[in-house]
């Protein structure tokens, strides 16, 4: 259960709350029995593992925030493209609308035959 000092020095700095708790535990009197030594080792291990988990969770939160910002910008881009497409469709409809009314007025009455010359 002992951890080599080289592995302990490679660890990420724990958050201030854990550093304070570790400092307070070091300031207590030296453990006098094996049970107290085991408890201190256990507390030290829990603090180290917890700090690693907290750092990993903070990293995940940061990644999720970046992903949220990316998705928001993509939604804005898609909305802009939809607005542009709708504006284009409106222009087409406004342009073709008069053609439809012109074509409708040129329809022959039902009893009339269309005769070709020639």
N, CA, C and O atoms as a GROMACS GRO file, in nm:
protein
  472
    1UNK      N    1   0.082  -0.118   0.000
    1UNK     CA    2   0.000   0.000   0.000
    1UNK      C    3   0.087   0.125   0.000
    1UNK      O    4   0.036   0.235  -0.022
    2UNK      N    5   0.218   0.110   0.025
    2UNK     CA    6   0.308   0.224   0.017
    2UNK      C    7   0.325   0.264  -0.128
    2UNK      O    8   0.333   0.179  -0.216
    3UNK      N    9   0.330   0.394  -0.152
    3UNK     CA   10   0.344   0.446  -0.287
    3UNK      C   11   0.483   0.505  -0.300
    3UNK      O   12   0.527   0.581  -0.213
    4UNK      N   13   0.553   0.471  -0.408
    4UNK     CA   14   0.687   0.527  -0.426
    4UNK      C   15   0.678   0.679  -0.439
    4UNK      O   16   0.580   0.733  -0.489
    5UNK      N   17   0.784   0.746  -0.394
    5UNK     CA   18   0.782   0.892  -0.396
    5UNK      C   19   0.784   0.945  -0.538
    5UNK      O   20   0.729   1.053  -0.563
    6UNK      N   21   0.843   0.874  -0.634
    6UNK     CA   22   0.845   0.922  -0.771
    6UNK      C   23   0.703   0.924  -0.829
    6UNK      O   24   0.670   1.016  -0.904
    7UNK      N   25   0.619   0.826  -0.796
    7UNK     CA   26   0.481   0.823  -0.844
    7UNK      C   27   0.401   0.936  -0.781
    7UNK      O   28   0.315   0.996  -0.845
    8UNK      N   29   0.430   0.965  -0.656
    8UNK     CA   30   0.357   1.071  -0.587
    8UNK      C   31   0.393   1.208  -0.644
    8UNK      O   32   0.308   1.297  -0.647
    9UNK      N   33   0.518   1.226  -0.689
    9UNK     CA   34   0.558   1.356  -0.742
    9UNK      C   35   0.503   1.379  -0.882
    9UNK      O   36   0.493   1.494  -0.926
   10UNK      N   37   0.466   1.272  -0.955
   10UNK     CA   38   0.411   1.284  -1.090
   10UNK      C   39   0.263   1.321  -1.089
   10UNK      O   40   0.208   1.351  -1.194
   11UNK      N   41   0.200   1.319  -0.974
   11UNK     CA   42   0.056   1.344  -0.966
   11UNK      C   43   0.024   1.490  -0.988
   11UNK      O   44   0.108   1.578  -0.970
   12UNK      N   45  -0.099   1.515  -1.028
   12UNK     CA   46  -0.149   1.651  -1.047
   12UNK      C   47  -0.174   1.713  -0.910
   12UNK      O   48  -0.213   1.644  -0.816
   13UNK      N   49  -0.151   1.842  -0.901
   13UNK     CA   50  -0.171   1.912  -0.774
   13UNK      C   51  -0.317   1.902  -0.732
   13UNK      O   52  -0.406   1.934  -0.810
   14UNK      N   53  -0.341   1.857  -0.608
   14UNK     CA   54  -0.480   1.843  -0.563
   14UNK      C   55  -0.546   1.979  -0.543
   14UNK      O   56  -0.476   2.080  -0.527
   15UNK      N   57  -0.678   1.982  -0.544
   15UNK     CA   58  -0.750   2.108  -0.519
   15UNK      C   59  -0.718   2.162  -0.380
   15UNK      O   60  -0.673   2.086  -0.294
   16UNK      N   61  -0.739   2.290  -0.358
   16UNK     CA   62  -0.702   2.353  -0.230
   16UNK      C   63  -0.766   2.286  -0.109
   16UNK      O   64  -0.704   2.277  -0.003
   17UNK      N   65  -0.892   2.238  -0.124
   17UNK     CA   66  -0.959   2.176  -0.009
   17UNK      C   67  -0.883   2.051   0.036
   17UNK      O   68  -0.865   2.027   0.156
   18UNK      N   69  -0.841   1.971  -0.062
   18UNK     CA   70  -0.769   1.849  -0.027
   18UNK      C   71  -0.629   1.879   0.026
   18UNK      O   72  -0.580   1.812   0.116
   19UNK      N   73  -0.566   1.981  -0.031
   19UNK     CA   74  -0.433   2.018   0.017
   19UNK      C   75  -0.440   2.064   0.162
   19UNK      O   76  -0.353   2.032   0.243
   20UNK      N   77  -0.546   2.140   0.195
   20UNK     CA   78  -0.565   2.186   0.332
   20UNK      C   79  -0.588   2.069   0.426
   20UNK      O   80  -0.532   2.064   0.536
   21UNK      N   81  -0.672   1.973   0.383
   21UNK     CA   82  -0.699   1.855   0.466
   21UNK      C   83  -0.572   1.774   0.488
   21UNK      O   84  -0.548   1.723   0.597
   22UNK      N   85  -0.491   1.761   0.385
   22UNK     CA   86  -0.365   1.688   0.396
   22UNK      C   87  -0.270   1.760   0.492
   22UNK      O   88  -0.205   1.697   0.575
   23UNK      N   89  -0.263   1.892   0.478
   23UNK     CA   90  -0.177   1.971   0.566
   23UNK      C   91  -0.220   1.957   0.712
   23UNK      O   92  -0.136   1.940   0.801
   24UNK      N   93  -0.351   1.962   0.737
   24UNK     CA   94  -0.400   1.949   0.875
   24UNK      C   95  -0.367   1.811   0.932
   24UNK      O   96  -0.332   1.798   1.049
   25UNK      N   97  -0.379   1.709   0.848
   25UNK     CA   98  -0.350   1.574   0.898
   25UNK      C   99  -0.201   1.557   0.929
   25UNK      O  100  -0.164   1.481   1.018
   26UNK      N  101  -0.115   1.629   0.856
   26UNK     CA  102   0.029   1.621   0.882
   26UNK      C  103   0.067   1.695   1.009
   26UNK      O  104   0.162   1.659   1.078
   27UNK      N  105  -0.012   1.801   1.040
   27UNK     CA  106   0.018   1.880   1.159
   27UNK      C  107  -0.022   1.810   1.288
   27UNK      O  108   0.024   1.847   1.395
   28UNK      N  109  -0.106   1.709   1.278
   28UNK     CA  110  -0.143   1.633   1.398
   28UNK      C  111  -0.021   1.560   1.452
   28UNK      O  112   0.081   1.547   1.383
   29UNK      N  113  -0.032   1.515   1.572
   29UNK     CA  114   0.081   1.443   1.632
   29UNK      C  115   0.107   1.314   1.555
   29UNK      O  116   0.016   1.258   1.494
   30UNK      N  117   0.228   1.268   1.558
   30UNK     CA  118   0.267   1.145   1.490
   30UNK      C  119   0.184   1.029   1.543
   30UNK      O  120   0.162   1.019   1.664
   31UNK      N  121   0.139   0.941   1.453
   31UNK     CA  122   0.062   0.826   1.497
   31UNK      C  123   0.146   0.736   1.588
   31UNK      O  124   0.265   0.716   1.565
   32UNK      N  125   0.084   0.685   1.690
   32UNK     CA  126   0.160   0.606   1.788
   32UNK      C  127   0.135   0.457   1.775
   32UNK      O  128   0.214   0.378   1.825
   33UNK      N  129   0.028   0.416   1.709
   33UNK     CA  130   0.003   0.272   1.696
   33UNK      C  131  -0.020   0.236   1.550
   33UNK      O  132  -0.050   0.323   1.467
   34UNK      N  133  -0.008   0.107   1.518
   34UNK     CA  134  -0.023   0.062   1.378
   34UNK      C  135  -0.160   0.097   1.320
   34UNK      O  136  -0.172   0.123   1.200
   35UNK      N  137  -0.264   0.098   1.404
   35UNK     CA  138  -0.398   0.131   1.356
   35UNK      C  139  -0.402   0.276   1.308
   35UNK      O  140  -0.463   0.305   1.204
   36UNK      N  141  -0.340   0.365   1.381
   36UNK     CA  142  -0.336   0.505   1.340
   36UNK      C  143  -0.254   0.522   1.212
   36UNK      O  144  -0.288   0.605   1.127
   37UNK      N  145  -0.146   0.446   1.198
   37UNK     CA  146  -0.064   0.451   1.076
   37UNK      C  147  -0.146   0.405   0.957
   37UNK      O  148  -0.143   0.468   0.851
   38UNK      N  149  -0.220   0.295   0.973
   38UNK     CA  150  -0.305   0.243   0.865
   38UNK      C  151  -0.414   0.344   0.829
   38UNK      O  152  -0.444   0.364   0.711
   39UNK      N  153  -0.473   0.406   0.930
   39UNK     CA  154  -0.578   0.505   0.904
   39UNK      C  155  -0.520   0.624   0.828
   39UNK      O  156  -0.584   0.676   0.737
   40UNK      N  157  -0.402   0.666   0.865
   40UNK     CA  158  -0.340   0.779   0.795
   40UNK      C  159  -0.308   0.742   0.651
   40UNK      O  160  -0.329   0.822   0.560
   41UNK      N  161  -0.258   0.621   0.630
   41UNK     CA  162  -0.232   0.576   0.493
   41UNK      C  163  -0.361   0.571   0.413
   41UNK      O  164  -0.366   0.611   0.297
   42UNK      N  165  -0.466   0.521   0.476
   42UNK     CA  166  -0.596   0.513   0.410
   42UNK      C  167  -0.645   0.652   0.373
   42UNK      O  168  -0.689   0.675   0.260
   43UNK      N  169  -0.638   0.745   0.468
   43UNK     CA  170  -0.681   0.883   0.442
   43UNK      C  171  -0.600   0.946   0.330
   43UNK      O  172  -0.654   1.016   0.244
   44UNK      N  173  -0.471   0.920   0.331
   44UNK     CA  174  -0.383   0.973   0.226
   44UNK      C  175  -0.422   0.916   0.090
   44UNK      O  176  -0.427   0.989  -0.009
   45UNK      N  177  -0.448   0.787   0.085
   45UNK     CA  178  -0.487   0.722  -0.041
   45UNK      C  179  -0.621   0.776  -0.090
   45UNK      O  180  -0.637   0.804  -0.210
   46UNK      N  181  -0.716   0.791   0.000
   46UNK     CA  182  -0.847   0.843  -0.039
   46UNK      C  183  -0.834   0.986  -0.091
   46UNK      O  184  -0.896   1.022  -0.191
   47UNK      N  185  -0.754   1.067  -0.025
   47UNK     CA  186  -0.734   1.206  -0.069
   47UNK      C  187  -0.670   1.210  -0.207
   47UNK      O  188  -0.711   1.289  -0.292
   48UNK      N  189  -0.571   1.125  -0.230
   48UNK     CA  190  -0.503   1.120  -0.360
   48UNK      C  191  -0.600   1.074  -0.470
   48UNK      O  192  -0.608   1.136  -0.576
   49UNK      N  193  -0.674   0.966  -0.445
   49UNK     CA  194  -0.768   0.914  -0.543
   49UNK      C  195  -0.881   1.013  -0.569
   49UNK      O  196  -0.925   1.030  -0.683
   50UNK      N  197  -0.928   1.078  -0.465
   50UNK     CA  198  -1.035   1.176  -0.480
   50UNK      C  199  -0.987   1.294  -0.562
   50UNK      O  200  -1.060   1.344  -0.649
   51UNK      N  201  -0.865   1.340  -0.536
   51UNK     CA  202  -0.814   1.455  -0.611
   51UNK      C  203  -0.800   1.420  -0.759
   51UNK      O  204  -0.830   1.503  -0.845
   52UNK      N  205  -0.756   1.298  -0.790
   52UNK     CA  206  -0.747   1.255  -0.930
   52UNK      C  207  -0.885   1.254  -0.993
   52UNK      O  208  -0.902   1.300  -1.107
   53UNK      N  209  -0.984   1.203  -0.922
   53UNK     CA  210  -1.120   1.198  -0.975
   53UNK      C  211  -1.176   1.339  -0.997
   53UNK      O  212  -1.241   1.364  -1.098
   54UNK      N  213  -1.150   1.428  -0.904
   54UNK     CA  214  -1.198   1.566  -0.917
   54UNK      C  215  -1.135   1.633  -1.038
   54UNK      O  216  -1.203   1.702  -1.113
   55UNK      N  217  -1.006   1.612  -1.058
   55UNK     CA  218  -0.938   1.671  -1.173
   55UNK      C  219  -0.995   1.614  -1.303
   55UNK      O  220  -1.016   1.689  -1.399
   56UNK      N  221  -1.020   1.484  -1.307
   56UNK     CA  222  -1.079   1.423  -1.426
   56UNK      C  223  -1.220   1.477  -1.451
   56UNK      O  224  -1.255   1.505  -1.565
   57UNK      N  225  -1.299   1.491  -1.346
   57UNK     CA  226  -1.435   1.546  -1.362
   57UNK      C  227  -1.430   1.690  -1.411
   57UNK      O  228  -1.512   1.730  -1.495
   58UNK      N  229  -1.337   1.769  -1.360
   58UNK     CA  230  -1.323   1.907  -1.406
   58UNK      C  231  -1.285   1.911  -1.553
   58UNK      O  232  -1.331   1.998  -1.627
   59UNK      N  233  -1.201   1.817  -1.596
   59UNK     CA  234  -1.164   1.808  -1.737
   59UNK      C  235  -1.284   1.773  -1.823
   59UNK      O  236  -1.303   1.830  -1.931
   60UNK      N  237  -1.366   1.680  -1.775
   60UNK     CA  238  -1.486   1.642  -1.849
   60UNK      C  239  -1.585   1.758  -1.858
   60UNK      O  240  -1.645   1.780  -1.963
   61UNK      N  241  -1.601   1.831  -1.749
   61UNK     CA  242  -1.690   1.947  -1.750
   61UNK      C  243  -1.640   2.049  -1.852
   61UNK      O  244  -1.720   2.107  -1.926
   62UNK      N  245  -1.511   2.071  -1.856
   62UNK     CA  246  -1.453   2.165  -1.952
   62UNK      C  247  -1.479   2.118  -2.095
   62UNK      O  248  -1.516   2.199  -2.180
   63UNK      N  249  -1.461   1.989  -2.123
   63UNK     CA  250  -1.488   1.936  -2.256
   63UNK      C  251  -1.636   1.952  -2.292
   63UNK      O  252  -1.668   1.988  -2.405
   64UNK      N  253  -1.724   1.925  -2.197
   64UNK     CA  254  -1.868   1.938  -2.223
   64UNK      C  255  -1.905   2.083  -2.252
   64UNK      O  256  -1.990   2.109  -2.339
   65UNK      N  257  -1.844   2.177  -2.182
   65UNK     CA  258  -1.872   2.319  -2.207
   65UNK      C  259  -1.825   2.359  -2.346
   65UNK      O  260  -1.894   2.435  -2.415
   66UNK      N  261  -1.708   2.309  -2.388
   66UNK     CA  262  -1.660   2.338  -2.523
   66UNK      C  263  -1.754   2.278  -2.627
   66UNK      O  264  -1.783   2.341  -2.728
   67UNK      N  265  -1.800   2.155  -2.602
   67UNK     CA  266  -1.893   2.090  -2.695
   67UNK      C  267  -2.024   2.167  -2.702
   67UNK      O  268  -2.082   2.181  -2.810
   68UNK      N  269  -2.071   2.218  -2.589
   68UNK     CA  270  -2.195   2.296  -2.587
   68UNK      C  271  -2.179   2.423  -2.670
   68UNK      O  272  -2.269   2.459  -2.746
   69UNK      N  273  -2.065   2.490  -2.656
   69UNK     CA  274  -2.040   2.611  -2.734
   69UNK      C  275  -2.034   2.579  -2.884
   69UNK      O  276  -2.089   2.652  -2.966
   70UNK      N  277  -1.968   2.467  -2.919
   70UNK     CA  278  -1.960   2.425  -3.059
   70UNK      C  279  -2.099   2.396  -3.115
   70UNK      O  280  -2.133   2.442  -3.224
   71UNK      N  281  -2.179   2.321  -3.040
   71UNK     CA  282  -2.313   2.288  -3.087
   71UNK      C  283  -2.400   2.413  -3.102
   71UNK      O  284  -2.478   2.423  -3.196
   72UNK      N  285  -2.385   2.507  -3.010
   72UNK     CA  286  -2.462   2.631  -3.021
   72UNK      C  287  -2.424   2.707  -3.147
   72UNK      O  288  -2.511   2.759  -3.217
   73UNK      N  289  -2.295   2.713  -3.178
   73UNK     CA  290  -2.253   2.782  -3.299
   73UNK      C  291  -2.303   2.710  -3.424
   73UNK      O  292  -2.339   2.774  -3.522
   74UNK      N  293  -2.305   2.577  -3.420
   74UNK     CA  294  -2.358   2.500  -3.534
   74UNK      C  295  -2.508   2.523  -3.551
   74UNK      O  296  -2.557   2.536  -3.663
   75UNK      N  297  -2.580   2.529  -3.441
   75UNK     CA  298  -2.725   2.558  -3.448
   75UNK      C  299  -2.746   2.696  -3.509
   75UNK      O  300  -2.834   2.713  -3.593
   76UNK      N  301  -2.667   2.793  -3.469
   76UNK     CA  302  -2.678   2.928  -3.524
   76UNK      C  303  -2.649   2.927  -3.675
   76UNK      O  304  -2.719   2.993  -3.752
   77UNK      N  305  -2.546   2.851  -3.716
   77UNK     CA  306  -2.513   2.842  -3.859
   77UNK      C  307  -2.627   2.779  -3.938
   77UNK      O  308  -2.664   2.829  -4.044
   78UNK      N  309  -2.683   2.671  -3.888
   78UNK     CA  310  -2.794   2.604  -3.957
   78UNK      C  311  -2.915   2.696  -3.964
   78UNK      O  312  -2.981   2.703  -4.068
   79UNK      N  313  -2.944   2.766  -3.856
   79UNK     CA  314  -3.058   2.859  -3.856
   79UNK      C  315  -3.038   2.969  -3.961
   79UNK      O  316  -3.132   3.007  -4.029
   80UNK      N  317  -2.916   3.019  -3.973
   80UNK     CA  318  -2.885   3.122  -4.073
   80UNK      C  319  -2.906   3.066  -4.214
   80UNK      O  320  -2.960   3.134  -4.301
   81UNK      N  321  -2.862   2.941  -4.237
   81UNK     CA  322  -2.880   2.879  -4.368
   81UNK      C  323  -3.028   2.857  -4.399
   81UNK      O  324  -3.070   2.876  -4.513
   82UNK      N  325  -3.105   2.818  -4.300
   82UNK     CA  326  -3.250   2.799  -4.319
   82UNK      C  327  -3.314   2.933  -4.354
   82UNK      O  328  -3.398   2.940  -4.445
   83UNK      N  329  -3.277   3.039  -4.283
   83UNK     CA  330  -3.333   3.171  -4.310
   83UNK      C  331  -3.298   3.216  -4.453
   83UNK      O  332  -3.383   3.272  -4.523
   84UNK      N  333  -3.174   3.191  -4.496
   84UNK     CA  334  -3.133   3.226  -4.632
   84UNK      C  335  -3.212   3.146  -4.735
   84UNK      O  336  -3.255   3.201  -4.836
   85UNK      N  337  -3.231   3.017  -4.709
   85UNK     CA  338  -3.308   2.933  -4.802
   85UNK      C  339  -3.452   2.981  -4.812
   85UNK      O  340  -3.508   2.987  -4.921
   86UNK      N  341  -3.513   3.015  -4.698
   86UNK     CA  342  -3.650   3.065  -4.700
   86UNK      C  343  -3.660   3.198  -4.775
   86UNK      O  344  -3.756   3.221  -4.848
   87UNK      N  345  -3.563   3.283  -4.758
   87UNK     CA  346  -3.562   3.410  -4.831
   87UNK      C  347  -3.552   3.384  -4.981
   87UNK      O  348  -3.620   3.450  -5.060
   88UNK      N  349  -3.468   3.289  -5.021
   88UNK     CA  350  -3.456   3.254  -5.162
   88UNK      C  351  -3.586   3.197  -5.218
   88UNK      O  352  -3.626   3.230  -5.330
   89UNK      N  353  -3.650   3.112  -5.141
   89UNK     CA  354  -3.778   3.054  -5.184
   89UNK      C  355  -3.883   3.163  -5.200
   89UNK      O  356  -3.959   3.161  -5.296
   90UNK      N  357  -3.887   3.258  -5.107
   90UNK     CA  358  -3.982   3.369  -5.117
   90UNK      C  359  -3.958   3.452  -5.242
   90UNK      O  360  -4.053   3.494  -5.308
   91UNK      N  361  -3.831   3.476  -5.278
   91UNK     CA  362  -3.799   3.551  -5.399
   91UNK      C  363  -3.848   3.474  -5.522
   91UNK      O  364  -3.906   3.533  -5.614
   92UNK      N  365  -3.826   3.343  -5.523
   92UNK     CA  366  -3.870   3.261  -5.637
   92UNK      C  367  -4.022   3.265  -5.648
   92UNK      O  368  -4.076   3.282  -5.757
   93UNK      N  369  -4.091   3.248  -5.536
   93UNK     CA  370  -4.238   3.250  -5.538
   93UNK      C  371  -4.290   3.385  -5.587
   93UNK      O  372  -4.383   3.390  -5.667
   94UNK      N  373  -4.230   3.494  -5.540
   94UNK     CA  374  -4.273   3.627  -5.582
   94UNK      C  375  -4.245   3.650  -5.731
   94UNK      O  376  -4.320   3.721  -5.798
   95UNK      N  377  -4.138   3.590  -5.783
   95UNK     CA  378  -4.104   3.605  -5.924
   95UNK      C  379  -4.196   3.522  -6.012
   95UNK      O  380  -4.239   3.568  -6.117
   96UNK      N  381  -4.227   3.401  -5.971
   96UNK     CA  382  -4.310   3.310  -6.051
   96UNK      C  383  -4.458   3.342  -6.037
   96UNK      O  384  -4.535   3.312  -6.129
   97UNK      N  385  -4.501   3.401  -5.930
   97UNK     CA  386  -4.642   3.434  -5.906
   97UNK      C  387  -4.707   3.508  -6.022
   97UNK      O  388  -4.813   3.466  -6.069
   98UNK      N  389  -4.647   3.616  -6.070
   98UNK     CA  390  -4.708   3.687  -6.184
   98UNK      C  391  -4.713   3.602  -6.310
   98UNK      O  392  -4.807   3.616  -6.389
   99UNK      N  393  -4.617   3.514  -6.331
   99UNK     CA  394  -4.618   3.428  -6.450
   99UNK      C  395  -4.739   3.337  -6.447
   99UNK      O  396  -4.802   3.312  -6.550
  100UNK      N  397  -4.772   3.288  -6.329
  100UNK     CA  398  -4.886   3.197  -6.316
  100UNK      C  399  -5.016   3.269  -6.354
  100UNK      O  400  -5.100   3.212  -6.422
  101UNK      N  401  -5.032   3.393  -6.311
  101UNK     CA  402  -5.154   3.467  -6.344
  101UNK      C  403  -5.158   3.500  -6.493
  101UNK      O  404  -5.266   3.502  -6.552
  102UNK      N  405  -5.044   3.527  -6.556
  102UNK     CA  406  -5.039   3.553  -6.700
  102UNK      C  407  -5.074   3.426  -6.776
  102UNK      O  408  -5.152   3.432  -6.872
  103UNK      N  409  -5.020   3.315  -6.736
  103UNK     CA  410  -5.048   3.187  -6.802
  103UNK      C  411  -5.194   3.150  -6.786
  103UNK      O  412  -5.252   3.094  -6.879
  104UNK      N  413  -5.255   3.180  -6.673
  104UNK     CA  414  -5.396   3.149  -6.648
  104UNK      C  415  -5.488   3.230  -6.738
  104UNK      O  416  -5.595   3.180  -6.774
  105UNK      N  417  -5.452   3.351  -6.774
  105UNK     CA  418  -5.538   3.434  -6.858
  105UNK      C  419  -5.529   3.395  -7.005
  105UNK      O  420  -5.613   3.435  -7.085
  106UNK      N  421  -5.428   3.318  -7.042
  106UNK     CA  422  -5.410   3.279  -7.181
  106UNK      C  423  -5.472   3.143  -7.212
  106UNK      O  424  -5.460   3.094  -7.325
  107UNK      N  425  -5.537   3.082  -7.117
  107UNK     CA  426  -5.602   2.953  -7.140
  107UNK      C  427  -5.724   2.976  -7.228
  107UNK      O  428  -5.802   3.068  -7.204
  108UNK      N  429  -5.742   2.891  -7.328
  108UNK     CA  430  -5.853   2.902  -7.422
  108UNK      C  431  -5.981   2.856  -7.357
  108UNK      O  432  -5.978   2.769  -7.270
  109UNK      N  433  -6.096   2.912  -7.398
  109UNK     CA  434  -6.224   2.864  -7.345
  109UNK      C  435  -6.241   2.716  -7.382
  109UNK      O  436  -6.182   2.669  -7.479
  110UNK      N  437  -6.321   2.645  -7.305
  110UNK     CA  438  -6.332   2.500  -7.319
  110UNK      C  439  -6.387   2.455  -7.453
  110UNK      O  440  -6.351   2.346  -7.498
  111UNK      N  441  -6.472   2.533  -7.519
  111UNK     CA  442  -6.530   2.490  -7.646
  111UNK      C  443  -6.444   2.525  -7.765
  111UNK      O  444  -6.478   2.485  -7.877
  112UNK      N  445  -6.337   2.597  -7.749
  112UNK     CA  446  -6.254   2.644  -7.859
  112UNK      C  447  -6.143   2.544  -7.887
  112UNK      O  448  -6.084   2.486  -7.796
  113UNK      N  449  -6.116   2.526  -8.018
  113UNK     CA  450  -6.010   2.434  -8.058
  113UNK      C  451  -5.886   2.514  -8.095
  113UNK      O  452  -5.895   2.620  -8.157
  114UNK      N  453  -5.776   2.464  -8.060
  114UNK     CA  454  -5.651   2.529  -8.096
  114UNK      C  455  -5.609   2.476  -8.233
  114UNK      O  456  -5.584   2.357  -8.248
  115UNK      N  457  -5.600   2.563  -8.332
  115UNK     CA  458  -5.569   2.521  -8.468
  115UNK      C  459  -5.431   2.572  -8.503
  115UNK      O  460  -5.396   2.687  -8.477
  116UNK      N  461  -5.354   2.481  -8.563
  116UNK     CA  462  -5.220   2.519  -8.605
  116UNK      C  463  -5.223   2.569  -8.749
  116UNK      O  464  -5.297   2.519  -8.833
  117UNK      N  465  -5.144   2.665  -8.772
  117UNK     CA  466  -5.134   2.713  -8.909
  117UNK      C  467  -5.030   2.628  -8.983
  117UNK      O  468  -4.931   2.584  -8.924
  118UNK      N  469  -5.054   2.606  -9.106
  118UNK     CA  470  -4.951   2.540  -9.179
  118UNK      C  471  -4.988   2.419  -9.244
  118UNK      O  472  -4.905   2.356  -9.310
   0.00000   0.00000   0.00000
